[in-house]
Amino acid sequence: MVDGTERPIQRPQDQQKQKSHYSGKKKRHTRKHLILTDRERRVLVLSKAREGKVHGHSAVG
């Protein structure tokens, strides 16, 4: 199973970082994580944290 989540972060002070971390879906500044598990719910892959602006499909690659 593949799943993703957005975790809220404190608003960055740098204007460029604010732009890249702002998630329009959640209407706040976030970091995205993707996870891949097997049927026994063991974590197989945990992606590095990505900026909130990155779409979930783009975050895989």
PDB file of N, H, CA, C and O in Angstrom:
ATOM      1  N   MET A   1       0.845  -1.166   0.000  1.00  0.00           N
ATOM      2  CA  MET A   1       0.000   0.000   0.000  1.00  0.00           C
ATOM      3  C   MET A   1       0.896   1.237   0.000  1.00  0.00           C
ATOM      4  O   MET A   1       1.912   1.281   0.694  1.00  0.00           O
ATOM      5  N   VAL A   2       0.518   2.211  -0.764  1.00  0.00           N
ATOM      6  H   VAL A   2      -0.307   2.175  -1.328  1.00  0.00           H
ATOM      7  CA  VAL A   2       1.226   3.488  -0.812  1.00  0.00           C
ATOM      8  C   VAL A   2       0.307   4.552  -0.236  1.00  0.00           C
ATOM      9  O   VAL A   2      -0.866   4.637  -0.602  1.00  0.00           O
ATOM     10  N   ASP A   3       0.843   5.358   0.662  1.00  0.00           N
ATOM     11  H   ASP A   3       1.795   5.289   0.959  1.00  0.00           H
ATOM     12  CA  ASP A   3       0.052   6.423   1.262  1.00  0.00           C
ATOM     13  C   ASP A   3       0.947   7.634   1.468  1.00  0.00           C
ATOM     14  O   ASP A   3       2.169   7.511   1.547  1.00  0.00           O
ATOM     15  N   GLY A   4       0.341   8.778   1.551  1.00  0.00           N
ATOM     16  H   GLY A   4      -0.652   8.878   1.486  1.00  0.00           H
ATOM     17  CA  GLY A   4       1.081  10.016   1.774  1.00  0.00           C
ATOM     18  C   GLY A   4       0.400  10.858   2.828  1.00  0.00           C
ATOM     19  O   GLY A   4      -0.796  10.713   3.081  1.00  0.00           O
ATOM     20  N   THR A   5       1.158  11.727   3.430  1.00  0.00           N
ATOM     21  H   THR A   5       2.130  11.845   3.224  1.00  0.00           H
ATOM     22  CA  THR A   5       0.599  12.622   4.429  1.00  0.00           C
ATOM     23  C   THR A   5       1.315  13.956   4.369  1.00  0.00           C
ATOM     24  O   THR A   5       2.464  14.042   3.938  1.00  0.00           O
ATOM     25  N   GLU A   6       0.626  14.988   4.804  1.00  0.00           N
ATOM     26  H   GLU A   6      -0.308  14.918   5.154  1.00  0.00           H
ATOM     27  CA  GLU A   6       1.206  16.319   4.906  1.00  0.00           C
ATOM     28  C   GLU A   6       1.234  16.696   6.373  1.00  0.00           C
ATOM     29  O   GLU A   6       0.212  16.658   7.060  1.00  0.00           O
ATOM     30  N   ARG A   7       2.419  17.062   6.845  1.00  0.00           N
ATOM     31  H   ARG A   7       3.249  17.094   6.287  1.00  0.00           H
ATOM     32  CA  ARG A   7       2.575  17.466   8.242  1.00  0.00           C
ATOM     33  C   ARG A   7       2.808  18.964   8.300  1.00  0.00           C
ATOM     34  O   ARG A   7       3.654  19.483   7.571  1.00  0.00           O
ATOM     35  N   PRO A   8       2.075  19.671   9.152  1.00  0.00           N
ATOM     36  CA  PRO A   8       2.254  21.124   9.245  1.00  0.00           C
ATOM     37  C   PRO A   8       3.615  21.484   9.832  1.00  0.00           C
ATOM     38  O   PRO A   8       4.146  20.776  10.687  1.00  0.00           O
ATOM     39  N   ILE A   9       4.168  22.598   9.359  1.00  0.00           N
ATOM     40  H   ILE A   9       3.736  23.174   8.664  1.00  0.00           H
ATOM     41  CA  ILE A   9       5.428  23.124   9.880  1.00  0.00           C
ATOM     42  C   ILE A   9       5.233  24.600  10.206  1.00  0.00           C
ATOM     43  O   ILE A   9       4.260  25.220   9.778  1.00  0.00           O
ATOM     44  N   GLN A  10       6.154  25.140  10.956  1.00  0.00           N
ATOM     45  H   GLN A  10       6.945  24.636  11.304  1.00  0.00           H
ATOM     46  CA  GLN A  10       6.138  26.573  11.234  1.00  0.00           C
ATOM     47  C   GLN A  10       6.451  27.320   9.948  1.00  0.00           C
ATOM     48  O   GLN A  10       7.286  26.872   9.162  1.00  0.00           O
ATOM     49  N   ARG A  11       5.803  28.438   9.726  1.00  0.00           N
ATOM     50  H   ARG A  11       5.124  28.802  10.364  1.00  0.00           H
ATOM     51  CA  ARG A  11       5.994  29.217   8.511  1.00  0.00           C
ATOM     52  C   ARG A  11       7.447  29.666   8.391  1.00  0.00           C
ATOM     53  O   ARG A  11       7.962  30.330   9.291  1.00  0.00           O
ATOM     54  N   PRO A  12       8.122  29.309   7.281  1.00  0.00           N
ATOM     55  CA  PRO A  12       9.513  29.747   7.093  1.00  0.00           C
ATOM     56  C   PRO A  12       9.598  31.269   6.967  1.00  0.00           C
ATOM     57  O   PRO A  12       8.672  31.896   6.453  1.00  0.00           O
ATOM     58  N   GLN A  13      10.686  31.864   7.424  1.00  0.00           N
ATOM     59  H   GLN A  13      11.439  31.354   7.842  1.00  0.00           H
ATOM     60  CA  GLN A  13      10.877  33.303   7.339  1.00  0.00           C
ATOM     61  C   GLN A  13      11.284  33.742   5.935  1.00  0.00           C
ATOM     62  O   GLN A  13      10.925  34.835   5.499  1.00  0.00           O
ATOM     63  N   ASP A  14      12.025  32.902   5.229  1.00  0.00           N
ATOM     64  H   ASP A  14      12.317  32.013   5.583  1.00  0.00           H
ATOM     65  CA  ASP A  14      12.481  33.200   3.879  1.00  0.00           C
ATOM     66  C   ASP A  14      11.294  33.142   2.911  1.00  0.00           C
ATOM     67  O   ASP A  14      10.562  32.151   2.894  1.00  0.00           O
ATOM     68  N   GLN A  15      11.096  34.189   2.108  1.00  0.00           N
ATOM     69  H   GLN A  15      11.690  34.994   2.122  1.00  0.00           H
ATOM     70  CA  GLN A  15       9.954  34.293   1.205  1.00  0.00           C
ATOM     71  C   GLN A  15       9.910  33.145   0.206  1.00  0.00           C
ATOM     72  O   GLN A  15       8.836  32.611  -0.070  1.00  0.00           O
ATOM     73  N   GLN A  16      11.067  32.756  -0.345  1.00  0.00           N
ATOM     74  H   GLN A  16      11.939  33.190  -0.121  1.00  0.00           H
ATOM     75  CA  GLN A  16      11.110  31.671  -1.331  1.00  0.00           C
ATOM     76  C   GLN A  16      10.723  30.334  -0.684  1.00  0.00           C
ATOM     77  O   GLN A  16      10.001  29.543  -1.291  1.00  0.00           O
ATOM     78  N   LYS A  17      11.192  30.081   0.527  1.00  0.00           N
ATOM     79  H   LYS A  17      11.778  30.724   1.020  1.00  0.00           H
ATOM     80  CA  LYS A  17      10.829  28.844   1.226  1.00  0.00           C
ATOM     81  C   LYS A  17       9.351  28.836   1.580  1.00  0.00           C
ATOM     82  O   LYS A  17       8.706  27.787   1.545  1.00  0.00           O
ATOM     83  N   GLN A  18       8.809  30.004   1.920  1.00  0.00           N
ATOM     84  H   GLN A  18       9.333  30.856   1.948  1.00  0.00           H
ATOM     85  CA  GLN A  18       7.371  30.085   2.214  1.00  0.00           C
ATOM     86  C   GLN A  18       6.574  29.624   1.002  1.00  0.00           C
ATOM     87  O   GLN A  18       5.618  28.859   1.126  1.00  0.00           O
ATOM     88  N   LYS A  19       6.979  30.099  -0.172  1.00  0.00           N
ATOM     89  H   LYS A  19       7.756  30.721  -0.274  1.00  0.00           H
ATOM     90  CA  LYS A  19       6.276  29.759  -1.399  1.00  0.00           C
ATOM     91  C   LYS A  19       6.322  28.262  -1.680  1.00  0.00           C
ATOM     92  O   LYS A  19       5.305  27.665  -2.032  1.00  0.00           O
ATOM     93  N   SER A  20       7.487  27.655  -1.528  1.00  0.00           N
ATOM     94  H   SER A  20       8.314  28.139  -1.242  1.00  0.00           H
ATOM     95  CA  SER A  20       7.636  26.239  -1.867  1.00  0.00           C
ATOM     96  C   SER A  20       7.005  25.311  -0.834  1.00  0.00           C
ATOM     97  O   SER A  20       6.643  24.185  -1.176  1.00  0.00           O
ATOM     98  N   HIS A  21       6.863  25.741   0.404  1.00  0.00           N
ATOM     99  H   HIS A  21       7.157  26.655   0.682  1.00  0.00           H
ATOM    100  CA  HIS A  21       6.301  24.887   1.443  1.00  0.00           C
ATOM    101  C   HIS A  21       4.798  25.070   1.635  1.00  0.00           C
ATOM    102  O   HIS A  21       4.177  24.314   2.382  1.00  0.00           O
ATOM    103  N   TYR A  22       4.202  26.066   0.969  1.00  0.00           N
ATOM    104  H   TYR A  22       4.706  26.681   0.362  1.00  0.00           H
ATOM    105  CA  TYR A  22       2.770  26.322   1.157  1.00  0.00           C
ATOM    106  C   TYR A  22       1.951  25.318   0.354  1.00  0.00           C
ATOM    107  O   TYR A  22       2.125  25.201  -0.859  1.00  0.00           O
ATOM    108  N   SER A  23       1.065  24.600   1.023  1.00  0.00           N
ATOM    109  H   SER A  23       0.923  24.696   2.008  1.00  0.00           H
ATOM    110  CA  SER A  23       0.177  23.645   0.379  1.00  0.00           C
ATOM    111  C   SER A  23      -1.191  24.289   0.204  1.00  0.00           C
ATOM    112  O   SER A  23      -1.869  24.596   1.184  1.00  0.00           O
ATOM    113  N   GLY A  24      -1.591  24.490  -1.037  1.00  0.00           N
ATOM    114  H   GLY A  24      -1.040  24.240  -1.834  1.00  0.00           H
ATOM    115  CA  GLY A  24      -2.906  25.055  -1.312  1.00  0.00           C
ATOM    116  C   GLY A  24      -4.028  24.136  -0.869  1.00  0.00           C
ATOM    117  O   GLY A  24      -5.113  24.601  -0.519  1.00  0.00           O
ATOM    118  N   LYS A  25      -3.775  22.839  -0.884  1.00  0.00           N
ATOM    119  H   LYS A  25      -2.894  22.461  -1.169  1.00  0.00           H
ATOM    120  CA  LYS A  25      -4.794  21.869  -0.467  1.00  0.00           C
ATOM    121  C   LYS A  25      -5.096  22.009   1.019  1.00  0.00           C
ATOM    122  O   LYS A  25      -6.260  22.031   1.419  1.00  0.00           O
ATOM    123  N   LYS A  26      -4.057  22.103   1.835  1.00  0.00           N
ATOM    124  H   LYS A  26      -3.111  22.084   1.510  1.00  0.00           H
ATOM    125  CA  LYS A  26      -4.240  22.193   3.296  1.00  0.00           C
ATOM    126  C   LYS A  26      -4.318  23.630   3.796  1.00  0.00           C
ATOM    127  O   LYS A  26      -4.643  23.869   4.959  1.00  0.00           O
ATOM    128  N   LYS A  27      -4.016  24.598   2.908  1.00  0.00           N
ATOM    129  H   LYS A  27      -3.752  24.404   1.963  1.00  0.00           H
ATOM    130  CA  LYS A  27      -4.046  26.023   3.253  1.00  0.00           C
ATOM    131  C   LYS A  27      -3.115  26.359   4.413  1.00  0.00           C
ATOM    132  O   LYS A  27      -3.458  27.142   5.299  1.00  0.00           O
ATOM    133  N   ARG A  28      -1.927  25.750   4.390  1.00  0.00           N
ATOM    134  H   ARG A  28      -1.648  25.114   3.671  1.00  0.00           H
ATOM    135  CA  ARG A  28      -0.901  26.023   5.406  1.00  0.00           C
ATOM    136  C   ARG A  28       0.441  25.541   4.898  1.00  0.00           C
ATOM    137  O   ARG A  28       0.515  24.912   3.842  1.00  0.00           O
ATOM    138  N   HIS A  29       1.490  25.824   5.624  1.00  0.00           N
ATOM    139  H   HIS A  29       1.430  26.335   6.481  1.00  0.00           H
ATOM    140  CA  HIS A  29       2.838  25.402   5.249  1.00  0.00           C
ATOM    141  C   HIS A  29       3.042  23.973   5.750  1.00  0.00           C
ATOM    142  O   HIS A  29       2.823  23.689   6.928  1.00  0.00           O
ATOM    143  N   THR A  30       3.466  23.068   4.848  1.00  0.00           N
ATOM    144  H   THR A  30       3.644  23.299   3.892  1.00  0.00           H
ATOM    145  CA  THR A  30       3.572  21.657   5.202  1.00  0.00           C
ATOM    146  C   THR A  30       4.823  21.019   4.608  1.00  0.00           C
ATOM    147  O   THR A  30       5.506  21.607   3.771  1.00  0.00           O
ATOM    148  N   ARG A  31       5.104  19.796   5.066  1.00  0.00           N
ATOM    149  H   ARG A  31       4.548  19.318   5.747  1.00  0.00           H
ATOM    150  CA  ARG A  31       6.096  18.898   4.485  1.00  0.00           C
ATOM    151  C   ARG A  31       5.347  17.623   4.125  1.00  0.00           C
ATOM    152  O   ARG A  31       4.468  17.195   4.873  1.00  0.00           O
ATOM    153  N   LYS A  32       5.681  17.006   2.986  1.00  0.00           N
ATOM    154  H   LYS A  32       6.395  17.354   2.379  1.00  0.00           H
ATOM    155  CA  LYS A  32       5.009  15.785   2.522  1.00  0.00           C
ATOM    156  C   LYS A  32       5.912  14.581   2.721  1.00  0.00           C
ATOM    157  O   LYS A  32       7.126  14.650   2.528  1.00  0.00           O
ATOM    158  N   HIS A  33       5.293  13.482   3.109  1.00  0.00           N
ATOM    159  H   HIS A  33       4.307  13.426   3.265  1.00  0.00           H
ATOM    160  CA  HIS A  33       5.983  12.201   3.261  1.00  0.00           C
ATOM    161  C   HIS A  33       5.157  11.129   2.562  1.00  0.00           C
ATOM    162  O   HIS A  33       3.929  11.131   2.655  1.00  0.00           O
ATOM    163  N   LEU A  34       5.826  10.212   1.862  1.00  0.00           N
ATOM    164  H   LEU A  34       6.823  10.211   1.787  1.00  0.00           H
ATOM    165  CA  LEU A  34       5.167   9.065   1.251  1.00  0.00           C
ATOM    166  C   LEU A  34       5.696   7.808   1.914  1.00  0.00           C
ATOM    167  O   LEU A  34       6.866   7.735   2.289  1.00  0.00           O
ATOM    168  N   ILE A  35       4.810   6.802   2.058  1.00  0.00           N
ATOM    169  H   ILE A  35       3.859   6.861   1.753  1.00  0.00           H
ATOM    170  CA  ILE A  35       5.193   5.559   2.712  1.00  0.00           C
ATOM    171  C   ILE A  35       4.663   4.375   1.905  1.00  0.00           C
ATOM    172  O   ILE A  35       3.568   4.436   1.346  1.00  0.00           O
ATOM    173  N   LEU A  36       5.442   3.305   1.849  1.00  0.00           N
ATOM    174  H   LEU A  36       6.331   3.255   2.304  1.00  0.00           H
ATOM    175  CA  LEU A  36       5.054   2.072   1.179  1.00  0.00           C
ATOM    176  C   LEU A  36       5.100   0.957   2.221  1.00  0.00           C
ATOM    177  O   LEU A  36       6.123   0.763   2.879  1.00  0.00           O
ATOM    178  N   THR A  37       3.991   0.220   2.373  1.00  0.00           N
ATOM    179  H   THR A  37       3.161   0.377   1.839  1.00  0.00           H
ATOM    180  CA  THR A  37       3.914  -0.868   3.352  1.00  0.00           C
ATOM    181  C   THR A  37       3.496  -2.161   2.668  1.00  0.00           C
ATOM    182  O   THR A  37       2.980  -2.144   1.551  1.00  0.00           O
ATOM    183  N   ASP A  38       3.724  -3.296   3.355  1.00  0.00           N
ATOM    184  H   ASP A  38       4.143  -3.310   4.263  1.00  0.00           H
ATOM    185  CA  ASP A  38       3.265  -4.579   2.840  1.00  0.00           C
ATOM    186  C   ASP A  38       1.964  -4.975   3.546  1.00  0.00           C
ATOM    187  O   ASP A  38       1.424  -4.201   4.335  1.00  0.00           O
ATOM    188  N   ARG A  39       1.470  -6.167   3.263  1.00  0.00           N
ATOM    189  H   ARG A  39       1.909  -6.796   2.622  1.00  0.00           H
ATOM    190  CA  ARG A  39       0.181  -6.610   3.838  1.00  0.00           C
ATOM    191  C   ARG A  39       0.219  -6.720   5.368  1.00  0.00           C
ATOM    192  O   ARG A  39      -0.808  -6.567   6.029  1.00  0.00           O
ATOM    193  N   GLU A  40       1.397  -6.986   5.921  1.00  0.00           N
ATOM    194  H   GLU A  40       2.231  -7.111   5.383  1.00  0.00           H
ATOM    195  CA  GLU A  40       1.532  -7.076   7.380  1.00  0.00           C
ATOM    196  C   GLU A  40       1.766  -5.715   8.020  1.00  0.00           C
ATOM    197  O   GLU A  40       2.058  -5.626   9.213  1.00  0.00           O
ATOM    198  N   ARG A  41       1.637  -4.657   7.228  1.00  0.00           N
ATOM    199  H   ARG A  41       1.400  -4.730   6.259  1.00  0.00           H
ATOM    200  CA  ARG A  41       1.795  -3.265   7.675  1.00  0.00           C
ATOM    201  C   ARG A  41       3.220  -2.921   8.096  1.00  0.00           C
ATOM    202  O   ARG A  41       3.432  -2.027   8.915  1.00  0.00           O
ATOM    203  N   ARG A  42       4.181  -3.625   7.542  1.00  0.00           N
ATOM    204  H   ARG A  42       4.008  -4.351   6.877  1.00  0.00           H
ATOM    205  CA  ARG A  42       5.581  -3.285   7.793  1.00  0.00           C
ATOM    206  C   ARG A  42       5.988  -2.200   6.806  1.00  0.00           C
ATOM    207  O   ARG A  42       5.638  -2.259   5.628  1.00  0.00           O
ATOM    208  N   VAL A  43       6.719  -1.227   7.287  1.00  0.00           N
ATOM    209  H   VAL A  43       7.003  -1.179   8.244  1.00  0.00           H
ATOM    210  CA  VAL A  43       7.170  -0.127   6.439  1.00  0.00           C
ATOM    211  C   VAL A  43       8.297  -0.631   5.548  1.00  0.00           C
ATOM    212  O   VAL A  43       9.314  -1.118   6.043  1.00  0.00           O
ATOM    213  N   LEU A  44       8.119  -0.514   4.234  1.00  0.00           N
ATOM    214  H   LEU A  44       7.294  -0.118   3.832  1.00  0.00           H
ATOM    215  CA  LEU A  44       9.142  -0.919   3.276  1.00  0.00           C
ATOM    216  C   LEU A  44       9.950   0.279   2.808  1.00  0.00           C
ATOM    217  O   LEU A  44      11.174   0.203   2.696  1.00  0.00           O
ATOM    218  N   VAL A  45       9.273   1.379   2.537  1.00  0.00           N
ATOM    219  H   VAL A  45       8.280   1.441   2.629  1.00  0.00           H
ATOM    220  CA  VAL A  45       9.945   2.591   2.053  1.00  0.00           C
ATOM    221  C   VAL A  45       9.298   3.799   2.713  1.00  0.00           C
ATOM    222  O   VAL A  45       8.074   3.907   2.776  1.00  0.00           O
ATOM    223  N   LEU A  46      10.134   4.705   3.203  1.00  0.00           N
ATOM    224  H   LEU A  46      11.129   4.618   3.152  1.00  0.00           H
ATOM    225  CA  LEU A  46       9.680   5.993   3.718  1.00  0.00           C
ATOM    226  C   LEU A  46      10.466   7.054   2.967  1.00  0.00           C
ATOM    227  O   LEU A  46      11.688   7.134   3.084  1.00  0.00           O
ATOM    228  N   SER A  47       9.755   7.869   2.194  1.00  0.00           N
ATOM    229  H   SER A  47       8.761   7.804   2.100  1.00  0.00           H
ATOM    230  CA  SER A  47      10.440   8.864   1.369  1.00  0.00           C
ATOM    231  C   SER A  47      10.993   9.991   2.224  1.00  0.00           C
ATOM    232  O   SER A  47      10.585  10.192   3.368  1.00  0.00           O
ATOM    233  N   LYS A  48      11.927  10.713   1.642  1.00  0.00           N
ATOM    234  H   LYS A  48      12.259  10.549   0.713  1.00  0.00           H
ATOM    235  CA  LYS A  48      12.414  11.905   2.328  1.00  0.00           C
ATOM    236  C   LYS A  48      11.299  12.942   2.313  1.00  0.00           C
ATOM    237  O   LYS A  48      10.406  12.892   1.467  1.00  0.00           O
ATOM    238  N   ALA A  49      11.354  13.867   3.238  1.00  0.00           N
ATOM    239  H   ALA A  49      12.080  13.908   3.925  1.00  0.00           H
ATOM    240  CA  ALA A  49      10.346  14.922   3.318  1.00  0.00           C
ATOM    241  C   ALA A  49      10.500  15.864   2.129  1.00  0.00           C
ATOM    242  O   ALA A  49      11.614  16.242   1.767  1.00  0.00           O
ATOM    243  N   ARG A  50       9.386  16.234   1.530  1.00  0.00           N
ATOM    244  H   ARG A  50       8.481  15.926   1.824  1.00  0.00           H
ATOM    245  CA  ARG A  50       9.371  17.152   0.392  1.00  0.00           C
ATOM    246  C   ARG A  50       8.564  18.386   0.757  1.00  0.00           C
ATOM    247  O   ARG A  50       7.815  18.376   1.734  1.00  0.00           O
ATOM    248  N   GLU A  51       8.711  19.442  -0.018  1.00  0.00           N
ATOM    249  H   GLU A  51       9.320  19.450  -0.812  1.00  0.00           H
ATOM    250  CA  GLU A  51       7.975  20.673   0.208  1.00  0.00           C
ATOM    251  C   GLU A  51       6.484  20.435  -0.005  1.00  0.00           C
ATOM    252  O   GLU A  51       6.092  19.581  -0.800  1.00  0.00           O
ATOM    253  N   GLY A  52       5.658  21.194   0.708  1.00  0.00           N
ATOM    254  H   GLY A  52       5.976  21.888   1.353  1.00  0.00           H
ATOM    255  CA  GLY A  52       4.210  21.042   0.618  1.00  0.00           C
ATOM    256  C   GLY A  52       3.628  21.355  -0.741  1.00  0.00           C
ATOM    257  O   GLY A  52       2.546  20.869  -1.070  1.00  0.00           O
ATOM    258  N   LYS A  53       4.320  22.161  -1.547  1.00  0.00           N
ATOM    259  H   LYS A  53       5.199  22.556  -1.280  1.00  0.00           H
ATOM    260  CA  LYS A  53       3.815  22.539  -2.866  1.00  0.00           C
ATOM    261  C   LYS A  53       3.917  21.384  -3.860  1.00  0.00           C
ATOM    262  O   LYS A  53       3.179  21.367  -4.845  1.00  0.00           O
ATOM    263  N   VAL A  54       4.810  20.419  -3.630  1.00  0.00           N
ATOM    264  H   VAL A  54       5.409  20.434  -2.829  1.00  0.00           H
ATOM    265  CA  VAL A  54       5.034  19.295  -4.543  1.00  0.00           C
ATOM    266  C   VAL A  54       3.811  18.386  -4.533  1.00  0.00           C
ATOM    267  O   VAL A  54       3.302  18.032  -3.469  1.00  0.00           O
ATOM    268  N   HIS A  55       3.339  18.007  -5.728  1.00  0.00           N
ATOM    269  H   HIS A  55       3.753  18.294  -6.592  1.00  0.00           H
ATOM    270  CA  HIS A  55       2.219  17.092  -5.826  1.00  0.00           C
ATOM    271  C   HIS A  55       2.654  15.695  -5.390  1.00  0.00           C
ATOM    272  O   HIS A  55       3.820  15.336  -5.558  1.00  0.00           O
ATOM    273  N   GLY A  56       1.741  14.903  -4.835  1.00  0.00           N
ATOM    274  H   GLY A  56       0.794  15.194  -4.698  1.00  0.00           H
ATOM    275  CA  GLY A  56       2.060  13.574  -4.353  1.00  0.00           C
ATOM    276  C   GLY A  56       2.649  12.660  -5.412  1.00  0.00           C
ATOM    277  O   GLY A  56       3.545  11.869  -5.117  1.00  0.00           O
ATOM    278  N   HIS A  57       2.153  12.758  -6.655  1.00  0.00           N
ATOM    279  H   HIS A  57       1.426  13.401  -6.894  1.00  0.00           H
ATOM    280  CA  HIS A  57       2.692  11.916  -7.732  1.00  0.00           C
ATOM    281  C   HIS A  57       4.125  12.323  -8.071  1.00  0.00           C
ATOM    282  O   HIS A  57       4.942  11.469  -8.414  1.00  0.00           O
ATOM    283  N   SER A  58       4.432  13.590  -7.980  1.00  0.00           N
ATOM    284  H   SER A  58       3.768  14.284  -7.701  1.00  0.00           H
ATOM    285  CA  SER A  58       5.780  14.069  -8.290  1.00  0.00           C
ATOM    286  C   SER A  58       6.762  13.748  -7.177  1.00  0.00           C
ATOM    287  O   SER A  58       7.964  13.643  -7.423  1.00  0.00           O
ATOM    288  N   ALA A  59       6.269  13.591  -5.960  1.00  0.00           N
ATOM    289  H   ALA A  59       5.293  13.676  -5.760  1.00  0.00           H
ATOM    290  CA  ALA A  59       7.139  13.374  -4.811  1.00  0.00           C
ATOM    291  C   ALA A  59       7.796  12.003  -4.840  1.00  0.00           C
ATOM    292  O   ALA A  59       8.807  11.797  -4.168  1.00  0.00           O
ATOM    293  N   VAL A  60       7.247  11.059  -5.602  1.00  0.00           N
ATOM    294  H   VAL A  60       6.426  11.227  -6.148  1.00  0.00           H
ATOM    295  CA  VAL A  60       7.790   9.696  -5.643  1.00  0.00           C
ATOM    296  C   VAL A  60       9.161   9.683  -6.292  1.00  0.00           C
ATOM    297  O   VAL A  60      10.068   9.021  -5.787  1.00  0.00           O
ATOM    298  N   GLY A  61       9.337  10.391  -7.389  1.00  0.00           N
ATOM    299  H   GLY A  61       8.601  10.928  -7.799  1.00  0.00           H
ATOM    300  CA  GLY A  61      10.575  10.331  -8.170  1.00  0.00           C
ATOM    301  C   GLY A  61      11.664  11.187  -7.713  1.00  0.00           C
ATOM    302  O   GLY A  61      12.738  11.195  -8.315  1.00  0.00           O
TER     303      GLY A  61
END
